[in-house]
Amino acid sequence: MMIRSELYAKIAAENRHLMHEQAVAVVDTIFETITAALERGNRVEIRGFGAFSCRQREGRIGRNPKNGASVDVAPKVIPWFKLGKVIRDRLNTPD
């Protein structure tokens, strides 16, 4: 697992011309741009990496696990990620 701060550090280390604060700005800008596009209902495709999109989940009747009572679950939009072929092939290459 890699957390955001490790990603900042890795980008700054591999790009010596960037200061740490600039690496933070780059990563945050990328995440913010993807999020904004999804909010607008757009699909974001990064070739060789994957595609981000949103899917509509219908409302339903759920159950409260504590007492078994019926609960209305509202419809909602969920983010969806489809892995790109390049990464999928790298992950599934026999060693």
Secondary structure as UniProt FT lines:
FT   HELIX           4..14
FT   TURN            16..17
FT   HELIX           20..39
FT   TURN            40..41
FT   STRAND          44..46
FT   TURN            47..49
FT   STRAND          50..57
FT   STRAND          60..63
FT   TURN            65..67
FT   STRAND          70..73
FT   STRAND          76..83
FT   HELIX           85..91
//
